[in-house]
């Protein structure tokens, strides 16, 4: 994933039921607020599992509703100006 010029990699596996995360949209979500408003946030920073809608932060793999649950993330570098290297 390329988020605002920074590159991230997640295992293509949802920790909930094993769906391929690449099948879900890259999106944002409604943020929790205290006064009956809808506030949209994380635009373009989440991947949503296509099977059950679980939302993960692309930068960290963190599941939005429970930070203890994560999609596996990998360190990524750009080398020689255009080679994307994922450290597995």
C-alpha positions, 0 to 999 in steps of 0.5 A: 500500500502507498499512503501519502508517499509511504509504503506499507505491507500487510499479510493478505490474510484477515485474522478473523476468518482468513479472507484475502484482505486485497479483496476489500476496499481501501477506505476510511470510516465513521469515527466515534463522537459524543454528540450524535454526529457522523465524522469521517476519518482515516480516509484512504488509510484502512483496508476493510475485509471483504467478508465481514467488514473488519477494518485494519489500519494499513500503517500498523495492521491494527484492527480498529475495534480491538488494538490487540488484534492485528493483520500481520504487517511487514517492514518495507523499504524502497531501494534504487529509487523504485524497487519495493522490498518487503522484509518477511 
